[in-house]
Amino acid sequence: MRPKIYSCYSDSHLPLLHQHFLPSIPPWADLVLRKVPQACPSGTYRSEGWGTTMEAKVRMILEAIESEKQTFIVSDVDIHFYDFRLSDLGFNSTIACQQDRGTYCCGFMMIKPSLIARCVFEATLEAIPSFNSEQRAFNQIGLPKHLSVPGLVELLPEKFWNCPTGLKLDIPIPMDIALHHGNWVEGVSDKLKLMDEVSRRIGMREGAR
């Protein structure tokens, strides 16, 4: 069976969905795409209604854990895939996450469906109202409650890339990145600016080879 990429979006994120995410989906993967209500009017991280949208995302993850028999991918739509290969799914832990300065990013994850994965995300879902963020709930509640389980979680390598300097983009883009995640900027407009510029630079680099 082909691996699945699970993703959800609301109307505010349609430009990211159509300009970067959908055109770059790897040909070896099947996409499960879900539209969720615009509970966060601004579509901006941790603004009013953000947590409600993230609850919908985590419920989607829990449904996937129940229905999938093999590793699946969870991806936000502010991601552009570049050299993401099927072999990248060969990680050792139950959950593999992109890293955000050493913490676990919920914007891109690969998950092996299991009872422990379900427990982690059930605890995360329950904690979201306290943080207005699924990522903070995951890092501060969902994972810590279960870290005694061997092989629970790992950070993905640098080629699963984001730019911690945001729009400054003043650090080199690694060669042959699997993807770029347009986080470390807030708001759809700035995400598009960042992702467009990363695409432009990668295109220039490829053209120079």
Number of C-alpha atoms within 10 A of each C-alpha: 7 13 17 18 21 22 22 20 22 18 13 16 20 16 16 22 22 12 16 21 20 16 11 17 17 16 10 11 16 15 16 14 15 13 13 15 12 17 16 19 14 15 21 16 17 16 13 14 18 23 23 19 21 23 20 19 23 20 14 19 23 19 12 22 21 14 10 15 13 14 21 24 23 24 20 23 25 24 25 27 19 18 17 20 13 13 7 13 16 9 17 12 15 19 24 24 22 24 21 17 10 8 13 23 21 22 21 24 22 25 23 24 21 15 10 15 22 18 16 21 22 17 18 25 24 15 21 23 16 11 15 21 24 30 19 19 22 24 16 14 19 24 21 13 15 16 12 9 11 9 11 18 21 17 19 20 14 15 18 23 21 23 22 16 12 17 18 9 14 10 10 7 17 12 12 13 18 18 19 23 23 29 25 15 19 14 14 20 12 16 23 18 13 23 23 16 14 19 15 12 13 18 11 11 11 11 8 7 5
